[in-house]
Amino acid sequence: MADRTKLWIANTMKQLMTHKELDKIRVSEICREAEIGRPAFYYHFKDKYDLVAWIFFNSATEVDITSKESAAYHMNNMRKDYLFYKNAFEDSSQNPLWQYIHGYFVERYIQEAKINLGTDILSTQIIFSIRLYCYGTVGMTREWLLNDNITPAETVVEMMFNSMPQELRRIYPLIY
């Protein structure tokens, strides 16, 4: 039931963001459109930024970070929800989406590296490379989504994987 309510609220937010910027949307408006009370909203999310991050995380958990096909599939889904992601990426308020996305993928890559290397501790260089690669891929995803109406997601993903530092390529075996 809780997941269904969260999805209901998320879908309401996505609908609102098709015609309104994130910073112009108020929690009271989300509640009115979703036909829920404020306590129900705050039971599930601490604020509208938490909601936007949850929408992203809810889809990102399905991404296999070692699969080009999976990454391209999810980038294409982002393009299907273009107005939501456009407004989310363009928001530069207190909690920009790109920071959530970057932090999320850094943590995913760190955990995967620890598993693949069989260790609990990664070198400073590996962590730096992961952070740098994630900055680049998040930035290029944002640029592709907002400015590129031509290049297929599969091509962008291929270029991202090809740009991965050699040190990281040895850690993450790619699945095609």
C-alpha positions in Angstrom: 0.0 0.0 0.0 2.8 2.4 0.9 4.5 1.8 -2.5 1.3 2.4 -4.3 0.8 5.7 -2.5 4.3 6.8 -3.2 3.8 5.9 -6.9 0.6 7.9 -6.9 2.3 10.9 -5.4 5.2 10.5 -7.8 3.0 10.3 -10.9 1.2 13.4 -9.7 4.5 15.2 -9.4 5.6 14.1 -12.8 2.3 15.4 -14.3 2.7 18.7 -12.5 6.3 19.0 -13.8 5.1 18.7 -17.4 3.8 22.2 -17.2 5.5 23.8 -14.2 9.0 24.3 -12.9 10.0 22.5 -9.8 10.6 25.6 -7.7 7.1 26.8 -8.6 5.4 23.7 -7.3 4.3 23.6 -3.6 3.7 20.6 -1.5 0.1 21.8 -1.0 -0.4 21.7 -4.7 1.0 18.2 -5.0 -1.4 17.1 -2.2 -4.4 18.8 -3.8 -3.7 17.2 -7.2 -3.0 13.8 -5.6 -6.1 14.1 -3.4 -4.1 13.4 -0.3 -3.5 15.2 3.0 -0.2 16.8 3.8 0.4 14.3 6.6 0.3 11.5 3.9 2.8 13.4 1.8 5.2 13.9 4.7 4.8 10.3 5.8 6.5 9.3 2.6 8.7 12.2 1.7 10.5 14.9 3.6 9.9 17.6 0.9 9.4 17.9 -2.9 13.1 17.4 -3.6 13.0 14.1 -1.7 10.1 13.2 -3.9 11.9 14.1 -7.1 15.0 12.1 -5.9 12.7 9.1 -5.1 11.3 9.2 -8.6 14.8 9.0 -10.0 15.9 6.3 -7.5 12.9 4.2 -8.2 13.9 3.9 -11.8 17.7 3.9 -11.3 17.7 0.9 -9.1 16.8 -1.2 -12.2 19.8 0.0 -14.1 22.6 -2.6 -14.4 25.7 -0.4 -14.3 27.7 -3.0 -16.2 25.3 -3.3 -19.1 25.2 -0.9 -22.0 21.8 -2.2 -23.0 20.4 -1.5 -19.6 21.9 2.0 -19.5 20.5 2.9 -22.9 17.1 1.5 -22.1 16.9 3.7 -19.0 18.2 6.8 -20.8 15.4 6.2 -23.4 12.9 6.1 -20.6 14.2 9.4 -19.3 13.6 10.9 -22.7 10.0 9.6 -22.6 9.6 11.6 -19.4 11.4 14.5 -21.0 9.5 17.3 -19.3 9.9 15.9 -15.9 13.6 15.3 -16.3 14.1 18.7 -18.1 12.5 20.5 -15.2 14.3 18.4 -12.6 17.7 18.9 -14.2 17.2 22.6 -14.8 16.3 23.2 -11.1 19.2 24.8 -9.3 17.6 25.2 -5.9 18.6 23.7 -2.6 18.8 20.1 -3.8 19.5 19.8 -7.5 18.7 16.4 -9.0 22.1 16.0 -10.6 23.7 15.9 -7.1 21.3 13.1 -6.0 22.1 11.2 -9.2 25.8 11.7 -8.9 25.8 10.6 -5.3 23.6 7.6 -6.1 25.9 6.3 -8.9 29.1 7.0 -7.0 27.8 4.7 -4.2 26.6 2.1 -6.7 30.0 2.0 -8.4 31.9 1.9 -5.1 29.8 -1.0 -3.9 30.2 -2.9 -7.2 34.0 -2.3 -7.1 34.2 -3.6 -3.6 32.4 -6.8 -4.6 34.4 -7.2 -7.8 37.7 -6.6 -6.1 36.8 -8.6 -3.0 37.6 -5.9 -0.5 36.0 -3.4 1.9 38.5 -0.7 1.2 39.2 1.1 -2.1 42.2 3.2 -2.9 41.8 7.0 -3.0 42.6 6.8 -6.7 39.8 4.4 -7.5 37.3 6.4 -5.5 38.5 9.6 -7.3 38.2 7.8 -10.7 34.7 6.6 -9.9 33.6 10.1 -8.8 35.1 11.7 -11.9 33.5 9.1 -14.2 30.1 9.6 -12.5 30.4 13.4 -12.8 31.1 13.0 -16.5 28.3 10.5 -17.2 25.7 12.5 -15.2 26.8 15.7 -16.9 26.7 14.1 -20.4 23.3 12.5 -19.7 21.9 15.9 -18.7 23.4 17.5 -21.8 22.1 14.8 -24.0 18.6 15.0 -22.5 18.3 18.7 -22.6 20.2 19.6 -25.8 20.6 16.6 -28.1 17.6 15.5 -30.2 19.6 13.4 -32.6 22.1 11.1 -31.0 20.5 7.7 -30.0 20.9 6.8 -26.3 22.8 3.6 -27.4 25.4 5.8 -29.0 25.8 8.0 -26.0 26.1 5.0 -23.7 28.7 3.5 -26.0 30.7 6.7 -25.8 30.4 6.9 -22.0 31.6 3.3 -21.6 34.5 3.9 -24.0 35.4 7.0 -22.0 35.7 5.0 -18.7 39.2 5.2 -17.3 41.2 2.0 -18.0 41.6 1.4 -14.2 37.8 1.2 -13.9 37.3 -1.0 -17.0 39.4 -3.6 -15.3 37.0 -3.5 -12.2 33.7 -3.5 -14.1 33.3 -6.2 -16.7 30.9 -4.9 -19.2 27.9 -6.9 -20.4 26.8 -6.0 -23.9 
